[in-house]
Amino acid sequence: MTNLQVLLLIGAFIVLTFGSFIWFIATWNAEAEESISMTGTAPAVAFFKILPPEAPLLTKRATL
């Protein structure tokens, strides 16, 4: 591939990516989407803290 072909491919990628983003924003319908703040429920994803085995000692402020 020549340098011109590579530059044309990069330019086409950028134009398609930017164009699809503009299309997404232009066709967005906020009224059709449910607001997250209005649902009143907690998210379905929960992040649990994994503690090491000595964690109960550390939470009691005991010395090791």
All heavy atoms as TSV, in Angstrom:
chain	resi	resn	atom	element	x	y	z
A	1	MET	N	N	0.837	-1.184	0.000
A	1	MET	CA	C	0.000	0.000	0.000
A	1	MET	C	C	0.880	1.244	0.000
A	1	MET	O	O	1.891	1.289	0.696
A	1	MET	CB	C	-0.887	0.043	1.239
A	1	MET	CG	C	-1.967	-1.025	1.290
A	1	MET	SD	S	-3.029	-0.793	2.712
A	1	MET	CE	C	-4.396	-0.016	1.923
A	2	THR	N	N	0.442	2.199	-0.728
A	2	THR	CA	C	1.186	3.458	-0.766
A	2	THR	C	C	0.773	4.329	0.417
A	2	THR	O	O	-0.224	4.071	1.083
A	2	THR	CB	C	0.910	4.210	-2.078
A	2	THR	OG1	O	-0.448	4.593	-2.103
A	2	THR	CG2	C	1.257	3.359	-3.282
A	3	ASN	N	N	1.539	5.354	0.638
A	3	ASN	CA	C	1.228	6.280	1.727
A	3	ASN	C	C	-0.119	6.956	1.498
A	3	ASN	O	O	-0.866	7.191	2.446
A	3	ASN	CB	C	2.324	7.332	1.861
A	3	ASN	CG	C	3.591	6.772	2.467
A	3	ASN	OD1	O	3.557	5.719	3.101
A	3	ASN	ND2	N	4.697	7.454	2.266
A	4	LEU	N	N	-0.445	7.265	0.268
A	4	LEU	CA	C	-1.716	7.914	-0.039
A	4	LEU	C	C	-2.883	6.986	0.294
A	4	LEU	O	O	-3.887	7.422	0.867
A	4	LEU	CB	C	-1.759	8.312	-1.520
A	4	LEU	CG	C	-3.050	8.999	-1.974
A	4	LEU	CD1	C	-3.270	10.292	-1.211
A	4	LEU	CD2	C	-3.028	9.233	-3.473
A	5	GLN	N	N	-2.762	5.715	-0.009
A	5	GLN	CA	C	-3.828	4.763	0.295
A	5	GLN	C	C	-4.027	4.616	1.804
A	5	GLN	O	O	-5.152	4.543	2.289
A	5	GLN	CB	C	-3.522	3.403	-0.328
A	5	GLN	CG	C	-3.626	3.390	-1.835
A	5	GLN	CD	C	-3.151	2.070	-2.424
A	5	GLN	OE1	O	-2.307	1.391	-1.847
A	5	GLN	NE2	N	-3.695	1.722	-3.591
A	6	VAL	N	N	-2.929	4.589	2.541
A	6	VAL	CA	C	-3.022	4.486	4.002
A	6	VAL	C	C	-3.701	5.723	4.565
A	6	VAL	O	O	-4.586	5.632	5.425
A	6	VAL	CB	C	-1.625	4.281	4.623
A	6	VAL	CG1	C	-1.676	4.389	6.139
A	6	VAL	CG2	C	-1.044	2.953	4.200
A	7	LEU	N	N	-3.305	6.881	4.082
A	7	LEU	CA	C	-3.922	8.119	4.560
A	7	LEU	C	C	-5.408	8.168	4.197
A	7	LEU	O	O	-6.225	8.647	4.981
A	7	LEU	CB	C	-3.184	9.330	3.991
A	7	LEU	CG	C	-1.790	9.586	4.567
A	7	LEU	CD1	C	-1.121	10.748	3.839
A	7	LEU	CD2	C	-1.874	9.853	6.059
A	8	LEU	N	N	-5.765	7.684	3.015
A	8	LEU	CA	C	-7.175	7.651	2.627
A	8	LEU	C	C	-7.970	6.691	3.511
A	8	LEU	O	O	-9.117	6.984	3.890
A	8	LEU	CB	C	-7.322	7.279	1.155
A	8	LEU	CG	C	-6.905	8.346	0.144
A	8	LEU	CD1	C	-6.959	7.798	-1.271
A	8	LEU	CD2	C	-7.787	9.571	0.279
A	9	LEU	N	N	-7.391	5.558	3.848
A	9	LEU	CA	C	-8.062	4.616	4.754
A	9	LEU	C	C	-8.244	5.216	6.145
A	9	LEU	O	O	-9.314	5.090	6.749
A	9	LEU	CB	C	-7.268	3.318	4.844
A	9	LEU	CG	C	-7.423	2.346	3.684
A	9	LEU	CD1	C	-6.471	1.170	3.856
A	9	LEU	CD2	C	-8.849	1.860	3.591
A	10	ILE	N	N	-7.229	5.876	6.653
A	10	ILE	CA	C	-7.332	6.519	7.965
A	10	ILE	C	C	-8.384	7.623	7.924
A	10	ILE	O	O	-9.221	7.742	8.826
A	10	ILE	CB	C	-5.961	7.069	8.409
A	10	ILE	CG1	C	-5.001	5.917	8.676
A	10	ILE	CG2	C	-6.092	7.965	9.634
A	10	ILE	CD1	C	-3.561	6.339	8.910
A	11	GLY	N	N	-8.381	8.413	6.866
A	11	GLY	CA	C	-9.371	9.475	6.726
A	11	GLY	C	C	-10.787	8.928	6.627
A	11	GLY	O	O	-11.713	9.469	7.235
A	12	ALA	N	N	-10.959	7.845	5.879
A	12	ALA	CA	C	-12.285	7.241	5.746
A	12	ALA	C	C	-12.762	6.711	7.091
A	12	ALA	O	O	-13.939	6.860	7.448
A	12	ALA	CB	C	-12.242	6.119	4.714
A	13	PHE	N	N	-11.864	6.101	7.861
A	13	PHE	CA	C	-12.224	5.607	9.184
A	13	PHE	C	C	-12.665	6.750	10.094
A	13	PHE	O	O	-13.673	6.649	10.797
A	13	PHE	CB	C	-11.045	4.849	9.797
A	13	PHE	CG	C	-11.291	4.424	11.212
A	13	PHE	CD1	C	-12.098	3.334	11.487
A	13	PHE	CD2	C	-10.723	5.125	12.263
A	13	PHE	CE1	C	-12.336	2.944	12.797
A	13	PHE	CE2	C	-10.958	4.742	13.572
A	13	PHE	CZ	C	-11.761	3.653	13.835
A	14	ILE	N	N	-11.916	7.838	10.084
A	14	ILE	CA	C	-12.248	8.988	10.932
A	14	ILE	C	C	-13.580	9.594	10.513
A	14	ILE	O	O	-14.425	9.912	11.356
A	14	ILE	CB	C	-11.111	10.031	10.897
A	14	ILE	CG1	C	-9.890	9.460	11.622
A	14	ILE	CG2	C	-11.535	11.344	11.525
A	14	ILE	CD1	C	-8.640	10.290	11.501
A	15	VAL	N	N	-13.804	9.734	9.217
A	15	VAL	CA	C	-15.062	10.299	8.727
A	15	VAL	C	C	-16.245	9.401	9.092
A	15	VAL	O	O	-17.287	9.886	9.543
A	15	VAL	CB	C	-14.990	10.543	7.198
A	15	VAL	CG1	C	-16.351	10.828	6.615
A	15	VAL	CG2	C	-14.034	11.685	6.904
A	16	LEU	N	N	-16.100	8.099	8.935
A	16	LEU	CA	C	-17.192	7.179	9.285
A	16	LEU	C	C	-17.463	7.181	10.795
A	16	LEU	O	O	-18.621	7.171	11.221
A	16	LEU	CB	C	-16.860	5.766	8.813
A	16	LEU	CG	C	-16.992	5.528	7.318
A	16	LEU	CD1	C	-16.477	4.138	6.961
A	16	LEU	CD2	C	-18.431	5.684	6.887
A	17	THR	N	N	-16.414	7.201	11.589
A	17	THR	CA	C	-16.590	7.217	13.043
A	17	THR	C	C	-17.254	8.510	13.497
A	17	THR	O	O	-18.227	8.494	14.258
A	17	THR	CB	C	-15.233	7.047	13.748
A	17	THR	OG1	O	-14.620	5.854	13.281
A	17	THR	CG2	C	-15.402	6.988	15.246
A	18	PHE	N	N	-16.753	9.630	13.026
A	18	PHE	CA	C	-17.320	10.925	13.392
A	18	PHE	C	C	-18.743	11.057	12.856
A	18	PHE	O	O	-19.631	11.553	13.542
A	18	PHE	CB	C	-16.433	12.054	12.847
A	18	PHE	CG	C	-16.847	13.414	13.305
A	18	PHE	CD1	C	-16.685	13.786	14.632
A	18	PHE	CD2	C	-17.399	14.320	12.414
A	18	PHE	CE1	C	-17.072	15.044	15.059
A	18	PHE	CE2	C	-17.787	15.584	12.832
A	18	PHE	CZ	C	-17.617	15.940	14.148
A	19	GLY	N	N	-18.966	10.588	11.640
A	19	GLY	CA	C	-20.300	10.650	11.050
A	19	GLY	C	C	-21.307	9.807	11.805
A	19	GLY	O	O	-22.461	10.221	12.006
A	20	SER	N	N	-20.912	8.612	12.244
A	20	SER	CA	C	-21.842	7.777	12.998
A	20	SER	C	C	-22.158	8.399	14.353
A	20	SER	O	O	-23.283	8.289	14.849
A	20	SER	CB	C	-21.289	6.369	13.171
A	20	SER	OG	O	-20.138	6.387	13.978
A	21	PHE	N	N	-21.184	9.075	14.967
A	21	PHE	CA	C	-21.445	9.757	16.226
A	21	PHE	C	C	-22.421	10.912	16.022
A	21	PHE	O	O	-23.363	11.082	16.812
A	21	PHE	CB	C	-20.136	10.260	16.831
A	21	PHE	CG	C	-20.327	11.034	18.107
A	21	PHE	CD1	C	-20.673	10.372	19.271
A	21	PHE	CD2	C	-20.170	12.407	18.129
A	21	PHE	CE1	C	-20.857	11.081	20.448
A	21	PHE	CE2	C	-20.355	13.121	19.297
A	21	PHE	CZ	C	-20.694	12.456	20.458
A	22	ILE	N	N	-22.222	11.687	14.986
A	22	ILE	CA	C	-23.141	12.796	14.685
A	22	ILE	C	C	-24.535	12.252	14.393
A	22	ILE	O	O	-25.541	12.804	14.845
A	22	ILE	CB	C	-22.608	13.641	13.501
A	22	ILE	CG1	C	-21.284	14.310	13.888
A	22	ILE	CG2	C	-23.631	14.667	13.048
A	22	ILE	CD1	C	-21.394	15.279	15.048
A	23	TRP	N	N	-24.633	11.147	13.659
A	23	TRP	CA	C	-25.929	10.533	13.372
A	23	TRP	C	C	-26.608	10.080	14.657
A	23	TRP	O	O	-27.804	10.261	14.850
A	23	TRP	CB	C	-25.740	9.356	12.415
A	23	TRP	CG	C	-27.023	8.687	12.060
A	23	TRP	CD1	C	-27.565	7.580	12.636
A	23	TRP	CD2	C	-27.947	9.101	11.060
A	23	TRP	NE1	N	-28.758	7.281	12.054
A	23	TRP	CE2	C	-29.022	8.196	11.078
A	23	TRP	CE3	C	-27.965	10.147	10.142
A	23	TRP	CZ2	C	-30.103	8.313	10.225
A	23	TRP	CZ3	C	-29.042	10.257	9.298
A	23	TRP	CH2	C	-30.091	9.350	9.335
A	24	PHE	N	N	-25.851	9.500	15.575
A	24	PHE	CA	C	-26.386	9.056	16.852
A	24	PHE	C	C	-26.948	10.237	17.643
A	24	PHE	O	O	-28.049	10.166	18.198
A	24	PHE	CB	C	-25.288	8.347	17.648
A	24	PHE	CG	C	-25.687	7.972	19.047
A	24	PHE	CD1	C	-26.551	6.917	19.272
A	24	PHE	CD2	C	-25.191	8.676	20.130
A	24	PHE	CE1	C	-26.916	6.565	20.560
A	24	PHE	CE2	C	-25.558	8.335	21.418
A	24	PHE	CZ	C	-26.421	7.276	21.632
A	25	ILE	N	N	-26.210	11.320	17.713
A	25	ILE	CA	C	-26.655	12.501	18.450
A	25	ILE	C	C	-27.872	13.125	17.764
A	25	ILE	O	O	-28.834	13.528	18.419
A	25	ILE	CB	C	-25.513	13.537	18.556
A	25	ILE	CG1	C	-24.336	12.961	19.347
A	25	ILE	CG2	C	-25.997	14.836	19.179
A	25	ILE	CD1	C	-24.654	12.581	20.773
A	26	ALA	N	N	-27.861	13.196	16.445
A	26	ALA	CA	C	-28.957	13.850	15.709
A	26	ALA	C	C	-30.255	13.054	15.806
A	26	ALA	O	O	-31.345	13.644	15.798
A	26	ALA	CB	C	-28.557	14.027	14.248
A	27	THR	N	N	-30.180	11.740	15.911
A	27	THR	CA	C	-31.393	10.930	15.940
A	27	THR	C	C	-31.773	10.492	17.354
A	27	THR	O	O	-32.690	9.696	17.522
A	27	THR	CB	C	-31.221	9.684	15.055
A	27	THR	OG1	O	-30.113	8.916	15.532
A	27	THR	CG2	C	-31.007	10.082	13.606
A	28	TRP	N	N	-31.099	11.011	18.372
A	28	TRP	CA	C	-31.384	10.628	19.750
A	28	TRP	C	C	-32.754	11.167	20.153
A	28	TRP	O	O	-33.076	12.323	19.927
A	28	TRP	CB	C	-30.317	11.196	20.674
A	28	TRP	CG	C	-30.561	10.891	22.116
A	28	TRP	CD1	C	-31.097	11.733	23.038
A	28	TRP	CD2	C	-30.286	9.675	22.799
A	28	TRP	NE1	N	-31.167	11.108	24.254
A	28	TRP	CE2	C	-30.681	9.838	24.139
A	28	TRP	CE3	C	-29.752	8.462	22.403
A	28	TRP	CZ2	C	-30.552	8.829	25.073
A	28	TRP	CZ3	C	-29.621	7.457	23.343
A	28	TRP	CH2	C	-30.021	7.659	24.654
A	29	ASN	N	N	-33.552	10.315	20.780
A	29	ASN	CA	C	-34.864	10.719	21.265
A	29	ASN	C	C	-34.883	10.492	22.770
A	29	ASN	O	O	-35.066	9.380	23.246
A	29	ASN	CB	C	-35.970	9.914	20.576
A	29	ASN	CG	C	-37.341	10.386	20.975
A	29	ASN	OD1	O	-37.495	11.331	21.745
A	29	ASN	ND2	N	-38.350	9.724	20.443
A	30	ALA	N	N	-34.702	11.568	23.532
A	30	ALA	CA	C	-34.629	11.449	24.983
A	30	ALA	C	C	-35.963	11.027	25.587
A	30	ALA	O	O	-35.997	10.398	26.642
A	30	ALA	CB	C	-34.184	12.775	25.590
A	31	GLU	N	N	-37.065	11.355	24.940
A	31	GLU	CA	C	-38.377	11.004	25.477
A	31	GLU	C	C	-38.642	9.500	25.381
A	31	GLU	O	O	-39.444	8.963	26.140
A	31	GLU	CB	C	-39.465	11.780	24.749
A	31	GLU	CG	C	-39.374	13.281	24.990
A	31	GLU	CD	C	-40.349	14.062	24.134
A	31	GLU	OE1	O	-41.041	13.440	23.312
A	31	GLU	OE2	O	-40.409	15.284	24.308
A	32	ALA	N	N	-37.982	8.815	24.467
A	32	ALA	CA	C	-38.183	7.378	24.308
A	32	ALA	C	C	-37.377	6.567	25.315
A	32	ALA	O	O	-37.637	5.390	25.508
A	32	ALA	CB	C	-37.800	6.947	22.895
A	33	GLU	N	N	-36.409	7.201	25.972
A	33	GLU	CA	C	-35.552	6.510	26.929
A	33	GLU	C	C	-36.051	6.724	28.349
A	33	GLU	O	O	-36.521	7.796	28.698
A	33	GLU	CB	C	-34.111	7.022	26.813
A	33	GLU	CG	C	-33.495	6.830	25.455
A	33	GLU	CD	C	-33.299	5.368	25.104
A	33	GLU	OE1	O	-33.058	4.563	26.006
A	33	GLU	OE2	O	-33.379	5.051	23.915
A	34	GLU	N	N	-35.916	5.682	29.169
A	34	GLU	CA	C	-36.295	5.785	30.571
A	34	GLU	C	C	-35.143	6.408	31.348
A	34	GLU	O	O	-33.998	5.991	31.225
A	34	GLU	CB	C	-36.600	4.399	31.125
A	34	GLU	CG	C	-37.068	4.416	32.557
A	34	GLU	CD	C	-37.385	3.022	33.074
A	34	GLU	OE1	O	-37.373	2.074	32.289
A	34	GLU	OE2	O	-37.634	2.906	34.279
A	35	SER	N	N	-35.461	7.400	32.154
A	35	SER	CA	C	-34.444	8.076	32.931
A	35	SER	C	C	-33.961	7.178	34.061
A	35	SER	O	O	-34.762	6.558	34.758
A	35	SER	CB	C	-35.004	9.377	33.501
A	35	SER	OG	O	-34.058	9.980	34.334
A	36	ILE	N	N	-32.676	7.117	34.263
A	36	ILE	CA	C	-32.121	6.293	35.327
A	36	ILE	C	C	-32.475	6.880	36.688
A	36	ILE	O	O	-32.773	6.160	37.629
A	36	ILE	CB	C	-30.596	6.169	35.166
A	36	ILE	CG1	C	-30.275	5.422	33.888
A	36	ILE	CG2	C	-29.965	5.488	36.365
A	36	ILE	CD1	C	-28.809	5.355	33.572
A	37	SER	N	N	-32.489	8.195	36.796
A	37	SER	CA	C	-32.770	8.818	38.085
A	37	SER	C	C	-34.232	8.676	38.481
A	37	SER	O	O	-34.574	8.818	39.642
A	37	SER	CB	C	-32.379	10.294	38.043
A	37	SER	OG	O	-33.161	10.971	37.088
A	38	MET	N	N	-35.107	8.377	37.553
A	38	MET	CA	C	-36.532	8.272	37.858
A	38	MET	C	C	-36.977	6.847	38.171
A	38	MET	O	O	-38.106	6.643	38.558
A	38	MET	CB	C	-37.361	8.798	36.677
A	38	MET	CG	C	-37.152	10.253	36.412
A	38	MET	SD	S	-37.728	11.198	37.803
A	38	MET	CE	C	-37.638	12.832	37.164
A	39	THR	N	N	-36.117	5.862	38.030
A	39	THR	CA	C	-36.534	4.482	38.243
A	39	THR	C	C	-36.699	4.161	39.719
A	39	THR	O	O	-37.535	3.353	40.079
A	39	THR	CB	C	-35.540	3.498	37.613
A	39	THR	OG1	O	-34.262	3.722	38.207
A	39	THR	CG2	C	-35.483	3.662	36.105
A	40	GLY	N	N	-35.910	4.761	40.581
A	40	GLY	CA	C	-36.024	4.527	42.008
A	40	GLY	C	C	-35.451	3.203	42.471
A	40	GLY	O	O	-35.630	2.806	43.607
A	41	THR	N	N	-34.770	2.490	41.609
A	41	THR	CA	C	-34.182	1.218	41.991
A	41	THR	C	C	-32.664	1.317	41.906
A	41	THR	O	O	-32.120	2.132	41.170
A	41	THR	CB	C	-34.659	0.078	41.070
A	41	THR	OG1	O	-34.295	0.393	39.724
A	41	THR	CG2	C	-36.167	-0.092	41.161
A	42	ALA	N	N	-32.018	0.470	42.652
A	42	ALA	CA	C	-30.560	0.432	42.640
A	42	ALA	C	C	-30.082	-0.262	41.368
A	42	ALA	O	O	-30.801	-1.070	40.786
A	42	ALA	CB	C	-30.049	-0.318	43.860
A	43	PRO	N	N	-28.884	0.041	40.933
A	43	PRO	CA	C	-28.341	-0.644	39.754
A	43	PRO	C	C	-28.224	-2.147	40.001
A	43	PRO	O	O	-28.064	-2.593	41.138
A	43	PRO	CB	C	-26.962	-0.024	39.572
A	43	PRO	CG	C	-26.953	1.200	40.401
A	43	PRO	CD	C	-28.000	1.058	41.440
A	44	ALA	N	N	-28.301	-2.913	38.945
A	44	ALA	CA	C	-28.241	-4.363	39.059
A	44	ALA	C	C	-26.830	-4.862	39.340
A	44	ALA	O	O	-26.649	-5.987	39.768
A	44	ALA	CB	C	-28.770	-5.000	37.777
A	45	VAL	N	N	-25.841	-4.020	39.119
A	45	VAL	CA	C	-24.453	-4.430	39.310
A	45	VAL	C	C	-24.016	-4.053	40.722
A	45	VAL	O	O	-24.232	-2.941	41.172
A	45	VAL	CB	C	-23.536	-3.733	38.287
A	45	VAL	CG1	C	-22.091	-4.107	38.516
A	45	VAL	CG2	C	-23.971	-4.075	36.886
A	46	ALA	N	N	-23.437	-4.986	41.435
A	46	ALA	CA	C	-22.919	-4.714	42.778
A	46	ALA	C	C	-21.434	-5.050	42.791
A	46	ALA	O	O	-21.016	-6.077	42.284
A	46	ALA	CB	C	-23.659	-5.554	43.802
A	47	PHE	N	N	-20.670	-4.170	43.374
A	47	PHE	CA	C	-19.241	-4.386	43.492
A	47	PHE	C	C	-18.936	-4.776	44.931
A	47	PHE	O	O	-19.170	-3.998	45.850
A	47	PHE	CB	C	-18.465	-3.127	43.103
A	47	PHE	CG	C	-18.675	-2.740	41.682
A	47	PHE	CD1	C	-19.535	-1.720	41.339
A	47	PHE	CD2	C	-18.012	-3.413	40.670
A	47	PHE	CE1	C	-19.730	-1.370	40.024
A	47	PHE	CE2	C	-18.199	-3.065	39.353
A	47	PHE	CZ	C	-19.073	-2.044	39.031
A	48	PHE	N	N	-18.448	-5.982	45.123
A	48	PHE	CA	C	-18.142	-6.461	46.451
A	48	PHE	C	C	-16.653	-6.302	46.707
A	48	PHE	O	O	-15.831	-6.555	45.843
A	48	PHE	CB	C	-18.537	-7.934	46.585
A	48	PHE	CG	C	-20.011	-8.159	46.414
A	48	PHE	CD1	C	-20.523	-8.651	45.233
A	48	PHE	CD2	C	-20.878	-7.855	47.440
A	48	PHE	CE1	C	-21.875	-8.854	45.067
A	48	PHE	CE2	C	-22.237	-8.045	47.291
A	48	PHE	CZ	C	-22.737	-8.549	46.114
A	49	LYS	N	N	-16.340	-5.901	47.907
A	49	LYS	CA	C	-14.939	-5.758	48.285
A	49	LYS	C	C	-14.437	-7.115	48.769
A	49	LYS	O	O	-14.992	-7.704	49.685
A	49	LYS	CB	C	-14.795	-4.724	49.388
A	49	LYS	CG	C	-13.344	-4.436	49.755
A	49	LYS	CD	C	-13.264	-3.499	50.930
A	49	LYS	CE	C	-13.346	-2.079	50.436
A	49	LYS	NZ	N	-13.093	-1.102	51.513
A	50	ILE	N	N	-13.412	-7.611	48.145
A	50	ILE	CA	C	-12.817	-8.880	48.545
A	50	ILE	C	C	-11.711	-8.574	49.552
A	50	ILE	O	O	-10.742	-7.897	49.228
A	50	ILE	CB	C	-12.267	-9.648	47.332
A	50	ILE	CG1	C	-13.396	-9.939	46.358
A	50	ILE	CG2	C	-11.568	-10.925	47.770
A	50	ILE	CD1	C	-12.935	-10.541	45.055
A	51	LEU	N	N	-11.892	-9.057	50.772
A	51	LEU	CA	C	-10.947	-8.763	51.834
A	51	LEU	C	C	-9.999	-9.933	52.045
A	51	LEU	O	O	-10.371	-11.083	51.870
A	51	LEU	CB	C	-11.713	-8.491	53.138
A	51	LEU	CG	C	-12.669	-7.298	53.093
A	51	LEU	CD1	C	-13.458	-7.232	54.380
A	51	LEU	CD2	C	-11.911	-6.014	52.866
A	52	PRO	N	N	-8.780	-9.650	52.458
A	52	PRO	CA	C	-7.836	-10.729	52.763
A	52	PRO	C	C	-8.256	-11.441	54.053
A	52	PRO	O	O	-9.059	-10.922	54.826
A	52	PRO	CB	C	-6.506	-9.997	52.934
A	52	PRO	CG	C	-6.880	-8.615	53.310
A	52	PRO	CD	C	-8.179	-8.330	52.612
A	53	PRO	N	N	-7.692	-12.623	54.327
A	53	PRO	CA	C	-8.073	-13.377	55.523
A	53	PRO	C	C	-7.849	-12.616	56.826
A	53	PRO	O	O	-8.559	-12.808	57.795
A	53	PRO	CB	C	-7.188	-14.622	55.476
A	53	PRO	CG	C	-6.775	-14.744	54.058
A	53	PRO	CD	C	-6.766	-13.382	53.491
A	54	GLU	N	N	-6.870	-11.730	56.875
A	54	GLU	CA	C	-6.602	-10.994	58.108
A	54	GLU	C	C	-7.478	-9.761	58.261
A	54	GLU	O	O	-7.313	-8.990	59.199
A	54	GLU	CB	C	-5.124	-10.597	58.195
A	54	GLU	CG	C	-4.648	-9.669	57.105
A	54	GLU	CD	C	-4.161	-10.405	55.864
A	54	GLU	OE1	O	-4.282	-11.638	55.778
A	54	GLU	OE2	O	-3.662	-9.719	54.975
A	55	ALA	N	N	-8.435	-9.553	57.394
A	55	ALA	CA	C	-9.286	-8.367	57.438
A	55	ALA	C	C	-10.064	-8.245	58.745
A	55	ALA	O	O	-10.174	-7.141	59.270
A	55	ALA	CB	C	-10.235	-8.366	56.245
A	56	PRO	N	N	-10.636	-9.319	59.333
A	56	PRO	CA	C	-11.353	-9.131	60.590
A	56	PRO	C	C	-10.453	-8.582	61.693
A	56	PRO	O	O	-10.891	-7.805	62.523
A	56	PRO	CB	C	-11.848	-10.543	60.941
A	56	PRO	CG	C	-11.952	-11.221	59.626
A	56	PRO	CD	C	-10.853	-10.665	58.803
A	57	LEU	N	N	-9.171	-8.965	61.692
A	57	LEU	CA	C	-8.250	-8.414	62.669
A	57	LEU	C	C	-8.024	-6.931	62.447
A	57	LEU	O	O	-7.923	-6.163	63.403
A	57	LEU	CB	C	-6.911	-9.161	62.602
A	57	LEU	CG	C	-6.933	-10.652	62.967
A	57	LEU	CD1	C	-5.575	-11.261	62.728
A	57	LEU	CD2	C	-7.381	-10.825	64.407
A	58	LEU	N	N	-7.936	-6.528	61.195
A	58	LEU	CA	C	-7.690	-5.128	60.883
A	58	LEU	C	C	-8.901	-4.272	61.185
A	58	LEU	O	O	-8.771	-3.108	61.550
A	58	LEU	CB	C	-7.282	-4.986	59.418
A	58	LEU	CG	C	-5.961	-5.661	59.046
A	58	LEU	CD1	C	-5.717	-5.548	57.542
A	58	LEU	CD2	C	-4.808	-5.055	59.821
A	59	THR	N	N	-10.094	-4.832	61.025
A	59	THR	CA	C	-11.293	-4.035	61.296
A	59	THR	C	C	-11.502	-3.834	62.785
A	59	THR	O	O	-12.175	-2.907	63.203
A	59	THR	CB	C	-12.538	-4.701	60.676
A	59	THR	OG1	O	-12.665	-6.021	61.200
A	59	THR	CG2	C	-12.445	-4.744	59.177
A	60	LYS	N	N	-10.925	-4.705	63.615
A	60	LYS	CA	C	-11.033	-4.567	65.067
A	60	LYS	C	C	-9.885	-3.727	65.622
A	60	LYS	O	O	-9.728	-3.577	66.834
A	60	LYS	CB	C	-11.034	-5.939	65.731
A	60	LYS	CG	C	-12.243	-6.758	65.394
A	60	LYS	CD	C	-12.161	-8.128	66.061
A	60	LYS	CE	C	-13.320	-8.983	65.644
A	60	LYS	NZ	N	-13.210	-10.338	66.184
A	61	ARG	N	N	-9.035	-3.222	64.784
A	61	ARG	CA	C	-7.867	-2.416	65.170
A	61	ARG	C	C	-6.914	-3.177	66.076
A	61	ARG	O	O	-6.314	-2.643	66.983
A	61	ARG	CB	C	-8.291	-1.101	65.794
A	61	ARG	CG	C	-9.062	-0.228	64.858
A	61	ARG	CD	C	-9.451	1.053	65.552
A	61	ARG	NE	N	-10.354	1.795	64.711
A	61	ARG	CZ	C	-10.063	2.971	64.163
A	61	ARG	NH1	N	-8.905	3.516	64.390
A	61	ARG	NH2	N	-10.936	3.573	63.410
A	62	ALA	N	N	-6.818	-4.455	65.841
A	62	ALA	CA	C	-5.895	-5.266	66.634
A	62	ALA	C	C	-4.519	-5.231	65.985
A	62	ALA	O	O	-4.377	-5.029	64.795
A	62	ALA	CB	C	-6.396	-6.711	66.704
A	63	THR	N	N	-3.528	-5.453	66.774
A	63	THR	CA	C	-2.173	-5.510	66.232
A	63	THR	C	C	-1.866	-6.924	65.782
A	63	THR	O	O	-2.338	-7.898	66.361
A	63	THR	CB	C	-1.152	-5.077	67.304
A	63	THR	OG1	O	-1.303	-5.925	68.429
A	63	THR	CG2	C	-1.353	-3.623	67.691
A	64	LEU	N	N	-1.083	-7.029	64.731
A	64	LEU	CA	C	-0.751	-8.346	64.182
A	64	LEU	C	C	0.423	-8.955	64.876
A	64	LEU	O	O	1.374	-8.520	65.239
A	64	LEU	CB	C	-0.484	-8.230	62.672
A	64	LEU	CG	C	-1.691	-7.818	61.853
A	64	LEU	CD1	C	-1.282	-7.667	60.390
A	64	LEU	CD2	C	-2.782	-8.867	61.938
